[in-house]
Amino acid sequence: MLFNFASIFLYQLSSKVIVYLILQTFSYMCNKFHFFIFPVFYLVIYHVLLVMLGWSYWQTIFTPVGTVPKQFRLSAADLERFEQAEGLEAHQQILEQIARNLPALTRTPIGPRYCEKCVHIKPDRCHHCSVCGVCVTKMDHHCPWVNNCVGFKNYKFFILFLGYAFIYCIFVAFTSLPYFIQFWKVPNEVSGTGRFHVLFLFFVSIMFSISLVSLWGYHIYLVLHNRSTLEAFRAPIFRSGPDKDGFNLGKYNNFVEVFGDRKSHWLLPIFTSLGDGIIYKSCHLATPIVASTPTTIYSSMETSSPLATAHTLSSHNPDPQHTTEIAVNMGDGVTFPQRHMDEDEDSLLGVRSQRWMEEGGAENTRLENNPYHVVNLDPLVQTA
């Protein structure tokens, strides 16, 4: 009887001791997890973000900007012929002949895009940077924060830099938030300069994250629509007219064009962009757009009779000198006739001549198969 009582007592005591030890061990592990595991976890995440941020920033700064190939540069003979030519029309005719065999879809309202400083035809989406002193392929903008042009070669790195910088600031803000709250609840517990460090760290990280998320979100929008910052403010001009969505291939294809087709490399600052920065896919045709029926074009640079300067272009033999005079399509599918105005050099007499293409009018000035006719306002102006 006494033996049974002793065994029961020892069993209950041992079970309580075991439960107590388990609870103490669990409490100890929780304290260790809070004071040891969390800081280690924070440090690992912090340094991973810091390394990716620094890597992206390095790539954005030190990646050489994309330059224009030599095939777009004017040869010595072409340059001499271009410099000796007189008049805008002669210059444009020479540029049209040079750009005929080049893969360029975009142009200016009067002809091919030409850089006088670099002496070459500009490829599509290429612009001259006055800071770098060169033409940059798919130039987005010149960023003073990275002291480099953001273009085709480093656009992916720039976007990753903005993304990692934003995540880094958000991480710093959230990890310092408990100490920020503790500072306001128990002011005396955080003393010395430490409280100012916490306040400064929290507010600076919040302010930078707000600035970065707006800039990062804007560039993500540009990537999904396949536009650069310059193209967002000024739409590229094709032969059919300005079109801000001329290079839009769909959101996924636009994203892949910048980040590449290997998903495992999307978040790494490694160059994976598709293409060469010179040729881009577009919804516009690569060949000059010429009407299927003969089109009568009037040159606004001539001073002779409008009827004598009329040129008929066929779809098989276009004249590059006058293809730029075709009515401009503003990108919405509506084609408007062009208005031509010439000013004489005789500014002392104040004489100005105008030629206007408008519908209707006298039958003797109407050209065959042409809906427009030319009205000469010189006699009216000189009489007035």
DRENLUM-277207 format. One record per residue (C-alpha): residue in three letters; z, y, x. Coordinates in steps of 0.5 Angstrom, whole numbers, always signed. Each point is the difference from the previous one (the first is absolute). Layout:
N
<r 'ala',<Z,Y,X>>
...
***
This chain:
384
<r 'met',<+0,+0,+0>>
<r 'leu',<+2,+5,+5>>
<r 'phe',<-6,-2,+4>>
<r 'asn',<-5,+1,-5>>
<r 'phe',<+3,+7,-1>>
<r 'ala',<-1,+2,+7>>
<r 'ser',<-7,-3,+0>>
<r 'ile',<-2,+5,-6>>
<r 'phe',<+4,+6,+3>>
<r 'leu',<-4,-1,+6>>
<r 'tyr',<-7,-1,-3>>
<r 'gln',<+1,+6,-4>>
<r 'leu',<+3,+4,+6>>
<r 'ser',<-6,-2,+4>>
<r 'ser',<-5,+2,-6>>
<r 'lys',<+3,+7,+0>>
<r 'val',<-1,+1,+7>>
<r 'ile',<-7,-3,+0>>
<r 'val',<-2,+5,-5>>
<r 'tyr',<+4,+6,+3>>
<r 'leu',<-4,-2,+7>>
<r 'ile',<-6,+0,-4>>
<r 'leu',<+1,+7,-3>>
<r 'gln',<+2,+3,+6>>
<r 'thr',<-6,-2,+4>>
<r 'phe',<-5,+2,-6>>
<r 'ser',<+4,+7,+0>>
<r 'tyr',<-1,+0,+8>>
<r 'met',<-7,-2,+0>>
<r 'cys',<-1,+6,-6>>
<r 'asn',<+3,+5,+5>>
<r 'lys',<-4,-2,+6>>
<r 'phe',<-6,+0,-4>>
<r 'his',<+1,+7,-3>>
<r 'phe',<+3,+3,+7>>
<r 'phe',<-5,-4,+5>>
<r 'ile',<-6,-3,-4>>
<r 'phe',<-2,+6,-4>>
<r 'pro',<+0,+4,+7>>
<r 'val',<-4,-5,+3>>
<r 'phe',<-5,+0,-6>>
<r 'tyr',<+0,+7,+0>>
<r 'leu',<-2,+1,+8>>
<r 'val',<-5,-6,-1>>
<r 'ile',<-4,+4,-6>>
<r 'tyr',<+1,+7,+4>>
<r 'his',<-3,-2,+6>>
<r 'val',<-6,-4,-3>>
<r 'leu',<-2,+6,-4>>
<r 'leu',<+1,+4,+6>>
<r 'val',<-4,-4,+5>>
<r 'met',<-6,+0,-6>>
<r 'leu',<+1,+7,-1>>
<r 'gly',<-1,+2,+8>>
<r 'trp',<-5,-5,+1>>
<r 'ser',<-4,+3,-6>>
<r 'tyr',<+1,+7,+3>>
<r 'trp',<-2,-2,+7>>
<r 'gln',<-7,-3,-3>>
<r 'thr',<-1,+6,-4>>
<r 'ile',<+1,+5,+6>>
<r 'phe',<-3,-4,+5>>
<r 'thr',<-6,-3,-3>>
<r 'pro',<-7,+3,+2>>
<r 'val',<-3,+3,-6>>
<r 'gly',<-7,-3,-2>>
<r 'thr',<-6,+4,+3>>
<r 'val',<-7,+0,-2>>
<r 'pro',<-5,-5,+4>>
<r 'lys',<-5,+3,+4>>
<r 'gln',<-6,-2,-5>>
<r 'phe',<+2,+6,-4>>
<r 'arg',<-1,+5,+6>>
<r 'leu',<-6,+4,+0>>
<r 'ser',<-4,-2,+6>>
<r 'ala',<-2,+6,+5>>
<r 'ala',<-7,+0,-2>>
<r 'asp',<+3,+1,-8>>
<r 'leu',<+5,+5,+2>>
<r 'glu',<-5,+4,+4>>
<r 'arg',<-5,+0,-6>>
<r 'phe',<+6,+1,-5>>
<r 'glu',<+2,+6,+4>>
<r 'gln',<-7,+3,+1>>
<r 'ala',<-1,-1,-8>>
<r 'glu',<+0,+7,-4>>
<r 'gly',<+3,+0,-7>>
<r 'leu',<+5,-5,-4>>
<r 'glu',<-6,-4,-3>>
<r 'ala',<-3,-2,+7>>
<r 'his',<+7,-2,+2>>
<r 'gln',<+1,-4,-6>>
<r 'gln',<-7,-3,+1>>
<r 'ile',<+2,-2,+7>>
<r 'leu',<+7,-3,-2>>
<r 'glu',<-3,-4,-6>>
<r 'gln',<-5,-3,+5>>
<r 'ile',<+6,-2,+5>>
<r 'ala',<+5,-2,-6>>
<r 'arg',<-6,-5,-3>>
<r 'asn',<+2,-6,+4>>
<r 'leu',<+7,+1,+0>>
<r 'pro',<+5,-3,-5>>
<r 'ala',<+3,+6,-3>>
<r 'leu',<+0,+1,-8>>
<r 'thr',<+4,+7,+0>>
<r 'arg',<-3,+7,+1>>
<r 'thr',<+1,+7,-1>>
<r 'pro',<-4,+4,-6>>
<r 'ile',<-5,+1,+5>>
<r 'gly',<-1,-6,+4>>
<r 'pro',<+3,-4,+5>>
<r 'arg',<+7,+1,+2>>
<r 'tyr',<+0,+3,+8>>
<r 'cys',<+5,+2,+5>>
<r 'glu',<-2,+5,+4>>
<r 'lys',<+6,-1,+5>>
<r 'cys',<-1,-7,+1>>
<r 'val',<-8,+0,-1>>
<r 'his',<-1,-6,-4>>
<r 'ile',<-1,-2,-8>>
<r 'lys',<+7,-1,-3>>
<r 'pro',<+1,-7,-3>>
<r 'asp',<+3,-1,-7>>
<r 'arg',<+7,+2,+0>>
<r 'cys',<+0,+3,+7>>
<r 'his',<+2,+7,+1>>
<r 'his',<+1,+5,+6>>
<r 'cys',<+7,+1,+2>>
<r 'ser',<+1,+7,+3>>
<r 'val',<+7,-2,+3>>
<r 'cys',<-3,-7,+4>>
<r 'gly',<-6,+3,+1>>
<r 'val',<-4,-6,-2>>
<r 'cys',<-3,-3,-7>>
<r 'val',<+5,-5,-2>>
<r 'thr',<-3,-6,-5>>
<r 'lys',<+3,+0,-7>>
<r 'met',<+4,+6,+2>>
<r 'asp',<+6,+1,-5>>
<r 'his',<+4,+6,+4>>
<r 'his',<+3,+2,+6>>
<r 'cys',<+7,-1,+0>>
<r 'pro',<+5,+4,+4>>
<r 'trp',<+5,-5,-1>>
<r 'val',<-3,-5,+4>>
<r 'asn',<-5,+5,+4>>
<r 'asn',<-6,-4,-1>>
<r 'cys',<-5,-1,-5>>
<r 'val',<+1,-5,-6>>
<r 'gly',<-7,-3,-1>>
<r 'phe',<-3,-7,+0>>
<r 'lys',<+3,-3,+6>>
<r 'asn',<+7,+2,-2>>
<r 'tyr',<+1,+1,-7>>
<r 'lys',<+3,-7,-2>>
<r 'phe',<+5,+2,+6>>
<r 'phe',<+2,+7,-3>>
<r 'ile',<+1,-3,-7>>
<r 'leu',<+4,-6,+3>>
<r 'phe',<+4,+6,+3>>
<r 'leu',<+1,+4,-6>>
<r 'gly',<+2,-7,-4>>
<r 'tyr',<+5,-2,+6>>
<r 'ala',<+3,+7,+1>>
<r 'phe',<+1,+1,-8>>
<r 'ile',<+4,-7,+0>>
<r 'tyr',<+4,+1,+6>>
<r 'cys',<+3,+7,-3>>
<r 'ile',<+1,-4,-7>>
<r 'phe',<+4,-5,+4>>
<r 'val',<+4,+5,+4>>
<r 'ala',<+2,+4,-6>>
<r 'phe',<+2,-6,-4>>
<r 'thr',<+4,-3,+6>>
<r 'ser',<+4,+7,+1>>
<r 'leu',<+1,+0,-8>>
<r 'pro',<+6,-3,+0>>
<r 'tyr',<+3,+4,+5>>
<r 'phe',<-2,+6,-3>>
<r 'ile',<+3,-2,-6>>
<r 'gln',<+6,-1,+3>>
<r 'phe',<+0,+6,+3>>
<r 'trp',<+1,+4,-6>>
<r 'lys',<+5,-5,-3>>
<r 'val',<+5,+0,+5>>
<r 'pro',<-2,+6,+5>>
<r 'asn',<+6,-1,+5>>
<r 'glu',<-2,-7,+1>>
<r 'val',<-6,+2,+4>>
<r 'ser',<+2,+5,+5>>
<r 'gly',<-3,+4,+6>>
<r 'thr',<-7,+1,+1>>
<r 'gly',<-2,-7,-3>>
<r 'arg',<+0,+3,-7>>
<r 'phe',<-5,+5,+2>>
<r 'his',<-5,-5,+3>>
<r 'val',<+1,-4,-6>>
<r 'leu',<-2,+6,-4>>
<r 'phe',<-6,+2,+4>>
<r 'leu',<-3,-7,+1>>
<r 'phe',<+0,-1,-8>>
<r 'phe',<-3,+6,-2>>
<r 'val',<-5,+0,+6>>
<r 'ser',<-2,-7,-2>>
<r 'ile',<-1,+2,-7>>
<r 'met',<-4,+6,+1>>
<r 'phe',<-5,-3,+5>>
<r 'ser',<-1,-6,-5>>
<r 'ile',<-2,+5,-5>>
<r 'ser',<-5,+3,+4>>
<r 'leu',<-3,-7,+3>>
<r 'val',<+0,-3,-7>>
<r 'ser',<-5,+5,-3>>
<r 'leu',<-4,+0,+6>>
<r 'trp',<+0,-7,+1>>
<r 'gly',<-2,-1,-8>>
<r 'tyr',<-6,+5,+1>>
<r 'his',<-3,-4,+5>>
<r 'ile',<+1,-7,-3>>
<r 'tyr',<-4,+4,-6>>
<r 'leu',<-5,+2,+5>>
<r 'val',<-1,-7,+3>>
<r 'leu',<+0,-3,-7>>
<r 'his',<-6,+5,-2>>
<r 'asn',<-3,-1,+7>>
<r 'arg',<+0,+8,+1>>
<r 'ser',<+3,+4,+6>>
<r 'thr',<+4,+6,+0>>
<r 'leu',<-7,+4,+1>>
<r 'glu',<-4,-4,-5>>
<r 'ala',<+6,+1,-5>>
<r 'phe',<-1,+8,+1>>
<r 'arg',<-8,+0,+0>>
<r 'ala',<-4,-6,-2>>
<r 'pro',<-5,-3,+4>>
<r 'ile',<-7,+2,-1>>
<r 'phe',<-5,-5,-1>>
<r 'arg',<-8,+1,-2>>
<r 'ser',<+2,-1,-7>>
<r 'gly',<+6,+5,+0>>
<r 'pro',<+7,+1,+2>>
<r 'asp',<+4,-6,-2>>
<r 'lys',<+7,-1,+2>>
<r 'asp',<+0,-7,-2>>
<r 'gly',<-6,-2,+4>>
<r 'phe',<+4,-5,+5>>
<r 'asn',<+4,-3,-6>>
<r 'leu',<+0,-7,+0>>
<r 'gly',<+5,-2,-4>>
<r 'lys',<+8,+0,+1>>
<r 'tyr',<+1,-6,+4>>
<r 'asn',<-7,+0,+4>>
<r 'asn',<+2,+7,+2>>
<r 'phe',<+7,-2,+2>>
<r 'val',<-3,-6,+4>>
<r 'glu',<-5,+5,+3>>
<r 'val',<+6,+4,+4>>
<r 'phe',<+5,-6,+1>>
<r 'gly',<-5,-6,+1>>
<r 'asp',<-1,-6,-4>>
<r 'arg',<+6,-4,+4>>
<r 'lys',<+6,+1,-4>>
<r 'ser',<+5,-2,+5>>
<r 'his',<-2,+6,+4>>
<r 'trp',<+0,+5,-5>>
<r 'leu',<+7,+2,+2>>
<r 'leu',<-1,+0,+7>>
<r 'pro',<-2,+6,+4>>
<r 'ile',<-6,-4,+3>>
<r 'phe',<-7,+3,-1>>
<r 'thr',<-3,-5,-6>>
<r 'ser',<-5,+5,-4>>
<r 'leu',<-7,-2,-2>>
<r 'gly',<-6,+3,+3>>
<r 'asp',<-2,+4,+6>>
<r 'gly',<+2,+7,-3>>
<r 'ile',<-8,+2,+0>>
<r 'ile',<-3,-4,-6>>
<r 'tyr',<+4,+0,-7>>
<r 'lys',<-2,-4,-6>>
<r 'ser',<-2,+5,-6>>
<r 'cys',<-2,+0,-7>>
<r 'his',<-6,+4,+2>>
<r 'leu',<-6,-2,+3>>
<r 'ala',<-2,+0,+8>>
<r 'thr',<-7,+2,-1>>
<r 'pro',<-2,+7,-2>>
<r 'ile',<+0,+1,-8>>
<r 'val',<-7,+2,-2>>
<r 'ala',<-3,+1,-7>>
<r 'ser',<-5,-6,-2>>
<r 'thr',<-4,+6,-3>>
<r 'pro',<-3,+5,+4>>
<r 'thr',<+5,+6,+0>>
<r 'thr',<-2,+7,+2>>
<r 'ile',<+5,+4,+5>>
<r 'tyr',<+0,+7,+1>>
<r 'ser',<+2,+2,+7>>
<r 'ser',<+5,+6,+0>>
<r 'met',<-1,+2,+7>>
<r 'glu',<-8,+2,-1>>
<r 'thr',<-2,+7,-1>>
<r 'ser',<-7,-2,-3>>
<r 'ser',<-2,-1,-7>>
<r 'pro',<+4,-5,-3>>
<r 'leu',<-6,-4,-2>>
<r 'ala',<-3,-1,+7>>
<r 'thr',<+7,-2,+2>>
<r 'ala',<+1,-6,-5>>
<r 'his',<+0,-7,+3>>
<r 'thr',<-1,-6,-4>>
<r 'leu',<+5,-6,+3>>
<r 'ser',<-2,-7,-2>>
<r 'ser',<+5,-6,+0>>
<r 'his',<-4,-3,+6>>
<r 'asn',<-1,+6,+4>>
<r 'pro',<+6,+5,+0>>
<r 'asp',<+0,+6,+4>>
<r 'pro',<+7,+1,+3>>
<r 'gln',<-1,+7,+1>>
<r 'his',<+1,+1,-8>>
<r 'thr',<+4,-5,-2>>
<r 'thr',<+6,+4,+0>>
<r 'glu',<-3,+4,-5>>
<r 'ile',<+0,-5,-6>>
<r 'ala',<+5,+2,-6>>
<r 'val',<+7,-2,+2>>
<r 'asn',<+4,-5,-3>>
<r 'met',<+7,+2,-1>>
<r 'gly',<+3,-7,+0>>
<r 'asp',<+0,+0,-8>>
<r 'gly',<-6,-3,-1>>
<r 'val',<-3,+7,-3>>
<r 'thr',<-6,+3,+5>>
<r 'phe',<-1,+8,+0>>
<r 'pro',<-6,+4,+2>>
<r 'gln',<+2,+4,+6>>
<r 'arg',<-1,+7,+0>>
<r 'his',<-3,+3,+7>>
<r 'met',<+1,+7,+2>>
<r 'asp',<-3,+4,+6>>
<r 'glu',<+2,+6,+3>>
<r 'asp',<-5,+4,+4>>
<r 'glu',<+2,+3,+7>>
<r 'asp',<-2,+7,-2>>
<r 'ser',<+8,+2,-2>>
<r 'leu',<-2,+8,+1>>
<r 'leu',<-4,+0,-6>>
<r 'gly',<+4,-5,-4>>
<r 'val',<-6,-4,-2>>
<r 'arg',<+2,-7,-3>>
<r 'ser',<-4,-6,-2>>
<r 'gln',<+2,-5,-4>>
<r 'arg',<-3,-7,-3>>
<r 'trp',<+3,-4,-5>>
<r 'met',<-2,-6,-3>>
<r 'glu',<+1,-1,-7>>
<r 'glu',<-3,-3,-6>>
<r 'gly',<-6,+3,-5>>
<r 'gly',<-4,+5,+2>>
<r 'ala',<-7,+2,+1>>
<r 'glu',<-5,-6,+0>>
<r 'asn',<-4,+3,+6>>
<r 'thr',<+6,-1,+4>>
<r 'arg',<+2,-7,-2>>
<r 'leu',<-2,-6,+5>>
<r 'glu',<-2,-6,-2>>
<r 'asn',<+5,-5,-2>>
<r 'asn',<+6,+5,+2>>
<r 'pro',<+5,+2,-5>>
<r 'tyr',<+1,+7,+4>>
<r 'his',<-4,+6,+1>>
<r 'val',<+1,+5,+5>>
<r 'val',<+1,+8,-2>>
<r 'asn',<-1,+5,+5>>
<r 'leu',<+5,+6,-1>>
<r 'asp',<-3,+4,+6>>
<r 'pro',<-4,+5,-4>>
<r 'leu',<+6,+1,-5>>
<r 'val',<+5,+1,+6>>
<r 'gln',<-5,+5,+3>>
<r 'thr',<-1,+4,-6>>
<r 'ala',<+7,+1,-1>>
***
